[in-house]
Amino acid sequence: MKLTTKNWTAAVAVLAAGIANSAQAVSMDWTDTVDFIPDRLVTFLEPVVYTHTLEGFTPGVDTVDSYSLTFSLYDDRDDAFFEPEIALFSQPGNLIDTLWFNLSGNESGGWSLAGRWQLETSGSLTVAITSLLGDFYLGGSTLTVHGDRNPVPEPGTLALFGAALIGFGLMRRRRATV
């Protein structure tokens, strides 16, 4: 069989499709928990700032579909009268999430596009909790991220692909000289 430009292009396309098909995304969930020991006292307009870092997440390769935050908040019980608690939760791109909480222990926060971008580019998310009314303790925080792990082709696969391209090039050059 004579290797024409048309056949050569088709062979390269089939080879590239085979390699691309071998590296498919896998659905993943990553979780990071920050446990404050001792618990952090959150007072009026004095934020507690911390960062969640995802273990096993590869920034720039893996992708984030969605994420959620759960906070463990509870009253410091220093006032004999009922004092409502209002917490301001902030993250990149979202500075106005207010949590009215009932001291049940766990509260949830929303997400933002800028937070998703920070997770995808760095594998971490910076969070701040501030009291707008009352004072309370922050016991911990859990970040749950749902996304896709995109495997990077192995060096052996890339070497095989490179060898095939060199072989095709040499065959074409040989045919051109004949």
C-alpha positions as CSV (number, residue, x, y, z in Angstrom):
1,M,0.0,0.0,0.0
2,K,1.4,3.4,-1.0
3,L,1.3,5.9,1.8
4,T,-0.3,9.0,0.3
5,T,-0.9,12.3,2.1
6,K,-4.5,11.4,2.5
7,N,-3.6,8.0,4.1
8,W,-0.9,9.6,6.3
9,T,-3.4,12.2,7.6
10,A,-6.0,9.5,8.3
11,A,-3.4,7.4,10.2
12,V,-2.3,10.3,12.3
13,A,-6.0,11.2,13.1
14,V,-6.7,7.6,14.2
15,L,-3.6,7.5,16.4
16,A,-4.4,10.9,18.0
17,A,-8.0,9.8,18.6
18,G,-6.8,6.6,20.2
19,I,-4.4,8.5,22.6
20,A,-7.1,11.2,23.4
21,N,-9.6,8.5,24.2
22,S,-7.2,6.8,26.7
23,A,-7.2,9.9,28.9
24,Q,-10.8,10.5,29.9
25,A,-12.0,12.6,32.9
26,V,-13.1,10.8,36.0
27,S,-15.8,12.2,38.3
28,M,-14.3,13.0,41.7
29,D,-15.2,14.5,45.1
30,W,-12.5,16.2,47.2
31,T,-13.1,17.2,50.8
32,D,-11.0,19.4,53.1
33,T,-11.8,19.9,56.8
34,V,-10.3,22.7,58.9
35,D,-10.7,22.0,62.7
36,F,-9.9,24.9,64.9
37,I,-8.2,23.8,68.1
38,P,-8.9,25.8,70.2
39,D,-12.2,27.1,68.6
40,R,-11.9,30.6,67.3
41,L,-13.9,33.3,68.9
42,V,-15.6,35.5,66.2
43,T,-16.4,39.0,67.5
44,F,-18.0,42.1,65.9
45,L,-16.2,43.1,62.7
46,E,-13.1,41.0,63.5
47,P,-12.9,38.3,60.8
48,V,-11.4,34.9,61.1
49,V,-9.7,34.2,57.8
50,Y,-8.5,30.7,56.8
51,T,-7.8,28.7,53.7
52,H,-9.0,25.3,52.6
53,T,-6.5,23.3,50.5
54,L,-7.5,20.3,48.5
55,E,-5.2,17.3,48.8
56,G,-4.9,15.3,45.5
57,F,-6.3,18.1,43.4
58,T,-4.1,19.2,40.4
59,P,-4.6,22.9,39.6
60,G,-4.9,23.6,35.9
61,V,-5.6,20.0,35.1
62,D,-8.6,18.9,37.3
63,T,-11.8,20.9,37.0
64,V,-14.5,22.0,39.5
65,D,-18.2,21.6,38.8
66,S,-19.5,22.8,42.1
67,Y,-18.6,23.1,45.8
68,S,-20.1,23.7,49.2
69,L,-19.0,24.9,52.6
70,T,-20.3,23.8,56.0
71,F,-19.4,25.8,59.1
72,S,-19.6,24.7,62.7
73,L,-20.8,27.8,64.6
74,Y,-22.0,27.9,68.1
75,D,-22.8,30.5,70.8
76,D,-20.2,31.5,73.4
77,R,-23.1,31.7,76.0
78,D,-21.7,34.8,77.7
79,D,-25.0,36.7,77.7
80,A,-27.9,35.6,79.9
81,F,-30.4,37.1,77.5
82,F,-31.1,35.9,74.0
83,E,-28.8,37.6,71.6
84,P,-29.3,36.9,67.9
85,E,-26.2,35.9,66.0
86,I,-25.5,37.1,62.5
87,A,-22.4,35.9,60.7
88,L,-21.1,37.3,57.4
89,F,-19.4,34.6,55.3
90,S,-17.2,35.9,52.5
91,Q,-15.1,34.2,49.8
92,P,-13.6,35.4,46.5
93,G,-16.3,37.1,44.4
94,N,-19.0,36.9,47.0
95,L,-18.7,39.3,49.9
96,I,-22.4,39.5,51.0
97,D,-23.5,36.0,52.1
98,T,-25.1,36.6,55.5
99,L,-25.8,33.6,57.7
100,W,-28.5,34.0,60.3
101,F,-27.9,30.9,62.4
102,N,-29.9,29.2,65.1
103,L,-26.9,27.8,67.0
104,S,-27.6,24.3,65.7
105,G,-24.0,23.7,65.0
106,N,-23.7,23.4,61.2
107,E,-24.5,26.1,58.7
108,S,-23.9,26.1,55.0
109,G,-22.5,28.7,52.7
110,G,-22.9,29.3,49.0
111,W,-20.4,29.4,46.2
112,S,-19.2,31.9,43.7
113,L,-17.6,31.9,40.2
114,A,-14.5,33.6,41.6
115,G,-14.3,30.9,44.3
116,R,-14.5,28.2,41.6
117,W,-11.8,30.0,39.6
118,Q,-9.5,30.2,42.7
119,L,-10.1,26.4,43.4
120,E,-9.3,25.5,39.8
121,T,-6.2,27.6,39.5
122,S,-4.7,27.0,43.0
123,G,-6.5,24.1,44.6
124,S,-7.4,26.2,47.6
125,L,-10.2,28.5,48.7
126,T,-9.8,31.4,51.1
127,V,-12.7,32.0,53.4
128,A,-13.6,34.6,56.1
129,I,-16.2,34.6,58.8
130,T,-17.2,37.9,60.5
131,S,-19.8,38.7,63.2
132,L,-22.3,41.4,62.3
133,L,-24.2,40.9,65.5
134,G,-23.3,39.0,68.6
135,D,-20.2,36.9,69.2
136,F,-19.8,33.2,68.7
137,Y,-17.3,30.4,68.2
138,L,-16.1,28.9,64.9
139,G,-15.3,25.2,65.6
140,G,-14.5,24.1,62.1
141,S,-15.3,24.2,58.4
142,T,-15.6,21.6,55.7
143,L,-15.2,22.2,52.0
144,T,-16.7,19.6,49.6
145,V,-15.8,19.9,45.9
146,H,-17.3,18.0,43.1
147,G,-15.5,17.9,39.8
148,D,-13.5,15.9,37.3
149,R,-10.0,14.5,37.5
150,N,-8.4,14.9,34.1
151,P,-5.5,12.5,33.8
152,V,-2.3,13.7,32.1
153,P,-1.1,11.2,29.5
154,E,1.8,9.1,30.7
155,P,5.3,9.7,29.4
156,G,5.3,6.3,27.7
157,T,2.1,7.2,25.7
158,L,3.6,10.5,24.6
159,A,6.9,8.8,23.6
160,L,4.9,6.2,21.5
161,F,3.0,9.0,19.8
162,G,6.2,10.9,19.1
163,A,7.9,7.8,17.7
164,A,4.9,7.2,15.4
165,L,5.1,10.8,14.1
166,I,8.8,10.4,13.5
167,G,8.2,7.1,11.6
168,F,5.5,8.7,9.5
169,G,7.8,11.6,8.7
170,L,10.7,9.3,7.7
171,M,8.4,7.2,5.5
172,R,7.1,10.3,3.8
173,R,10.7,11.6,3.3
174,R,11.8,8.2,1.9
175,R,8.9,8.1,-0.6
176,A,9.6,11.7,-1.7
177,T,13.3,10.8,-2.5
178,V,12.3,7.7,-4.5
